[in-house]
């Protein structure tokens, strides 16, 4: 059975549509499989270091809490008795160094939002420590430190809770 002249264009059009449909389906299958591999890789990366991140964040938070306590003690010493403030100043400096040391693990394991929040927290901590002897500056810098601390907590919680 041969195609007559009027049937020929429709046969060719249907054949071309079939080939295009097959190629389109293959392309969409490839895109879907690639997206699925990428999602699996992202999920693995997000959960792979979960325990290590938790431990690094906990160490950093502990160092921040110690710094806050030392800073409050140092502030009282600076305002009450300038003679004892040298020891308090050393303690504040040591607490800042401990925070910086524990932030290294956060920078190594954390995501960009957590790293950024930790960096801001360190910056505001140093600013607050420098303002211990300037009561007019210490209040606002202490508030900035507390806000940065809360921002770090929020970023860390968001990261650790996103276990999809």
C-alpha positions as CSV (number, residue, x, y, z in Angstrom):
1,X,0.0,0.0,0.0
2,X,1.5,3.3,-1.0
3,X,0.8,6.8,0.2
4,X,-1.2,8.9,-2.1
5,X,-0.1,12.4,-2.7
6,X,-2.6,14.0,-0.3
7,X,-1.7,11.6,2.6
8,X,2.1,12.2,2.3
9,X,2.3,15.6,4.1
10,X,0.3,14.4,7.0
11,X,2.3,11.2,7.4
12,X,5.5,13.3,7.4
13,X,4.1,15.8,9.9
14,X,2.9,13.0,12.3
15,X,6.4,11.3,12.0
16,X,8.2,14.6,12.8
17,X,5.8,15.3,15.7
18,X,6.6,11.8,17.0
19,X,10.3,12.3,16.8
20,X,10.0,15.7,18.4
21,X,7.9,14.3,21.2
22,X,10.4,11.5,21.8
23,X,13.3,14.0,21.9
24,X,11.4,16.3,24.2
25,X,10.5,13.5,26.6
26,X,14.2,12.4,26.6
27,X,15.3,16.0,27.3
28,X,12.8,16.5,30.2
29,X,13.8,13.1,31.7
30,X,17.4,14.2,31.6
31,X,16.6,17.5,33.3
32,X,14.5,15.8,35.9
33,X,17.2,13.2,36.7
34,X,19.9,16.0,36.9
35,X,17.7,18.0,39.3
36,X,17.1,14.9,41.4
37,X,20.9,14.2,41.6
38,X,21.5,17.8,42.6
39,X,18.8,17.7,45.3
40,X,20.3,14.5,46.7
41,X,23.8,16.0,46.7
42,X,22.6,19.2,48.4
43,X,20.7,17.1,51.0
44,X,23.7,15.0,51.7
45,X,26.0,18.1,52.0
46,X,23.5,19.7,54.4
47,X,23.2,16.6,56.6
48,X,26.8,15.2,56.3
49,X,28.3,17.5,58.9
50,X,25.3,18.1,61.1
51,X,26.8,16.8,64.3
52,X,30.1,18.6,63.7
53,X,28.2,21.9,63.0
54,X,26.2,21.4,66.1
55,X,29.3,20.9,68.2
56,X,31.1,23.9,66.6
57,X,28.1,26.2,67.1
58,X,27.8,25.0,70.7
59,X,31.4,25.7,71.4
60,X,31.1,29.1,69.9
61,X,27.9,29.9,71.9
62,X,29.7,28.8,75.0
63,X,32.6,31.1,74.3
64,X,30.1,33.9,73.6
65,X,28.3,33.3,76.9
66,X,31.6,33.4,78.7
67,X,32.6,36.6,77.0
68,X,29.3,38.2,77.9
69,X,29.8,37.3,81.6
70,X,33.5,38.5,81.6
71,X,32.4,41.7,79.8
72,X,29.8,42.5,82.4
73,X,32.3,41.8,85.2
74,X,34.9,43.9,83.4
75,X,32.5,46.8,82.9
76,X,31.6,46.8,86.6
77,X,35.3,46.8,87.5
78,X,36.1,49.6,85.0
79,X,33.3,51.8,86.4
80,X,33.9,51.1,90.1
81,X,37.6,50.6,90.6
82,X,40.1,51.6,87.9
83,X,42.9,49.8,89.8
84,X,41.3,46.3,89.3
85,X,40.3,47.0,85.8
86,X,43.6,45.9,84.3
87,X,42.8,42.3,85.3
88,X,39.3,42.7,83.9
89,X,40.7,44.0,80.7
90,X,43.0,41.0,80.3
91,X,40.1,38.7,81.0
92,X,37.9,40.4,78.4
93,X,40.8,40.1,75.9
94,X,41.2,36.4,76.6
95,X,37.5,35.9,76.2
96,X,37.5,37.6,72.8
97,X,40.4,35.4,71.8
98,X,38.5,32.3,72.9
99,X,35.5,33.5,70.8
100,X,37.8,34.0,67.8
101,X,39.3,30.6,68.2
102,X,36.0,28.8,68.4
103,X,34.7,30.9,65.4
104,X,37.3,29.1,63.2
105,X,35.3,25.9,63.3
106,X,32.1,27.8,62.6
107,X,33.8,29.4,59.5
108,X,35.0,26.0,58.4
109,X,31.8,24.1,58.8
110,X,29.0,26.7,58.7
111,X,27.0,27.9,55.8
112,X,27.4,31.5,54.5
113,X,24.6,33.0,56.6
114,X,26.0,31.4,59.8
115,X,29.5,32.5,58.9
116,X,28.3,36.1,58.3
117,X,26.4,36.1,61.6
118,X,29.5,34.8,63.5
119,X,31.7,37.4,61.9
120,X,29.2,40.2,62.8
121,X,29.1,38.9,66.4
122,X,32.9,38.9,66.7
123,X,33.0,42.5,65.3
124,X,30.4,43.7,67.8
125,X,32.1,41.9,70.6
126,X,35.4,43.6,69.9
127,X,33.6,47.0,69.6
128,X,31.9,46.4,73.0
129,X,35.1,45.4,74.6
130,X,36.8,48.5,73.3
131,X,34.1,50.7,74.7
132,X,34.2,49.4,78.3
133,X,35.9,52.6,79.5
134,X,33.5,54.8,77.5
135,X,30.1,54.5,79.2
136,X,28.4,56.7,76.6
137,X,29.5,54.3,73.8
138,X,29.2,51.0,75.8
139,X,25.4,51.0,75.9
140,X,24.8,51.1,72.2
141,X,27.7,48.8,71.4
142,X,26.4,46.3,74.0
143,X,23.0,46.4,72.4
144,X,24.6,45.8,69.0
145,X,26.4,42.8,70.4
146,X,23.2,41.4,71.9
147,X,21.4,41.9,68.5
148,X,24.3,40.2,66.7
149,X,24.2,37.3,69.2
150,X,20.5,36.8,68.6
151,X,21.1,36.9,64.8
152,X,23.7,34.2,65.1
153,X,21.4,32.0,67.2
154,X,18.7,32.4,64.6
155,X,21.0,31.6,61.7
156,X,22.4,28.6,63.5
157,X,19.0,27.3,64.4
158,X,17.7,27.7,60.9
159,X,20.6,25.8,59.5
160,X,20.5,23.0,62.1
161,X,16.7,22.6,61.8
162,X,16.7,22.4,58.0
163,X,17.2,18.6,57.7
164,X,14.7,18.1,54.9
